[in-house]
Amino acid sequence: MKPTKKNLMRVIEVGWINFKRNSWLAFGTIGIMVLTLLIFVGLVAFNIVSRTTIASLEEKVDITAYLKTNVSDDQASEIVNELENLPEISYVNYVSREEALEEFKKRHADEELVQQALLELGENPLQASLEIKAGETAQYASLVSFIEKSDFSNLIDKIDFYENSTVISRIQKISSGLRVGGILVTLILSLIAVLVTFNTIRLTIYSQKQEIEIMRLVGASNWHIRGPFVVEGALYGIIAGLAVLIIFYPMVYLVSPRVQSFIPSMDLANYFSNFFGQMGLLVLGSGIALGVVSSVIAVRRYLKI
């Protein structure tokens, strides 16, 4: 028999009554769900921060190839032309010795000792360089290898890249490790939440054995008997989800300025404000899924109709 609107409201009402009857058990069940969902949304936030951090660093990464002091502008132009023909390269910028010196002077304009040292030297101590940007970070290693084996490698004094590459590699490894750890913790807590909800519903079924028997005798449908327990599980998930949103958003607004001081491009408060609807659906949907799945398992296991 298909449930009508009236029957559905009755099932929801009975589910709410069951929920209130098990208030102490419900408190523990909701607590575990809240912890699970908090770690889950924390993992979502961490993924956003780590992706933004890595993207920000990758934007700053390039290859700086310093030319030997005897390399002429014409030779440098030939190198630039050859590099620009490579599909991996986004752009190549040639910085002459004179341009490098002017930039250095501007950067240290307020440092009298540096300016004095330049005057005493009497000549330009800086090298010309090539600033090379690739389309993707993964392509830098092959570009460095190409430059080191190229016909013009004898004109290159040194290549500044490996240090930046190591930093990004470490950040990616740490981020990946924390992400995997977060997923494992979320899965473990989800399993605990399912087991706790499962046991709560099981106890509810046992405590209502007589009522269930009476319902069977008067010919109540399977939907009327099983539905309230599923509703009860869903209520646990809804309340846990709302609690998580109430906890999570103030935490985001508190942490956001500190995160932004390290990563200027990352405004967590603004990001999660813009996606409040999606986050609400994600958290509530996850909570309801946990509650309903646990309830369905318990009903199928302990409520034979």
Secondary structure, 3 states (H helix, E strand, C coil): CCCCHHHHHHHHHHHHHHHHHCHHHHHHHHHHHHHHHHHHHHHHHHHHHHHHHHHHHHHHCCEEEEECCCCCHHHHHHHHHHHHCCCCEEEEEEECHHHHHHHHHHHCCCCHHHHHHHHHHCCCCCCCEEEEEECCHHHHHHHHHHHHHCCCHHHEEEEECHHHHHHHHHHHHHHHHHHHHHHHHHHHHHHHHHHHHHHHHHHHHHHCHHHHHHHHHCCCCHHHHHHHHHHHHHHHHHHHHHHHHHHHHHHHHHHHHHHHHHCCCCCHHHHHHHCHHHHHHHHHHHHHHHHHHHHHHHHHHHCCC
